[in-house]
Amino acid sequence: MKDGPALSHPKPTRPGKPGGVDFASALAVEALTYLAGEPERLDGFLALSGLDHGSLRAAAAEPGFLAAVLDHIASDESLLLAFAAESGHPPEQIGAARECLSGPTGWPEP
C-alpha cells in the first residue's frame, strides 16, 4: 500500500452513511460552518432567514434549522458549487441530505 501525501486540512469524521439522518445532519453542520467561515456568506444567510448573530445559537436548536441551512446553500448555485468543491460532497449529495432533513417536496396537503 502506497502512502499518499498528508492532507493539510483533514476532513472531520462524518457519522452515518450517505442518505441517513445522522449523515445529513453532519453535512448541514458542515455547511453552517462553511457559511460562518466568511462574514459575507453568514450575513447573507442571516438576512434571508430573519436571524441575527445573537439569535443564531438559539435557532440552531430548533427543528428544521439544519434543513434551512441546506435549503440556503442549495438555493444559490454558485454557493452550492463552492461548498461542494470545498467539502468534497457532490451537489447531488447535498440535495439528498436536504431532502432527508426536510422531507420530499410536493407532499399533498392533508
N, C-alpha and C positions, 0 to 999 in steps of 0.2 A: 504494500500500500504506500503510495507516494503522498508525502505531506505537502499540502498547498500552502500558500502564503498566509500569514496570520491576518485576520480581519482587523481593520483599525477600529471599527465600531461593531462589536458583536451584537447580533440580534437577540432580543430578550426571548426567553423560552415562552412559547405560547401554549396555554393549556388547551386540551381538547383537540379534536380533529376538525379540519375544514368542514363546514356545514353544521357544526354543533354550536349550541348556545354559548358554551364557555369560550370557544374559539372566536365567535362573533363578538362577544363582549370584550375579549382581549384585543381584538383588532380595532374596535371602537375606541378603547382607551389609548391604543397606539395612535389612532387618528387624532384624538384630542390632544395628545402630547405633541403631535406634528403641528397642529394649529397653534398651540401655545408657544411653539418654538420661534415664532416670528410675530411680533405685535400686530402687524397689519392683518395677518391671517386670523388671529384671535379676535381682533376688533371687528372684523367683518362678520365672523360667526356671532359674536355678542350682539352686534347691531341687528342682524336678521332674526335672532332668537328673542330679542327683547330683554336679554340679561345684561348685567354689568359685572365688572370684576368681583364685586362684593357678593353677588348672589350666585356666582358660578358654582362654588363648592356645594351650596345647598341644593341647587338644581341638579347637580351630578348624582345626588342620591335619589332623585325622582324616577319612577318607572318611565320608560320611554326616552330618557335623556340620551342614552348611548345610541339608540336608533336615530335620534335627531342629529347627532354628530355625523353619523354616516350619511344621513339624508343631505346634510350640508355639503359634505365632501362630494357626494355623487351629483349634486345639483350644478356643479361648475366643472365642466370637462377639463379645463386646464388645471384646476386644483386636484381633481381626481387623478389625472395622469401624473402630476408631480408627486402626489402622495404614493401612488402605486410604484413609481420609479424609486423613490427613496426607501419605501418599506419593503419592496421586493414582492408585494402581493399584486397579482394581476387584477386589473379593474373589475373583471367579472367576479372575482372572489370577494371584492369589497361590496359589490352589489348583492351578492348572495348573503353576505353577513348582514347587510342592511335588512334584507327581506326576512332573514331568520329572526332578527330582533323585533321587527315591526309587523311581521305577517305579510302575506302577499297582498298586492294592491288589487283593487277591483272586487273586493268581497261584497256580496249583496247586502243591502240594508235589511235588518231584521223586520 
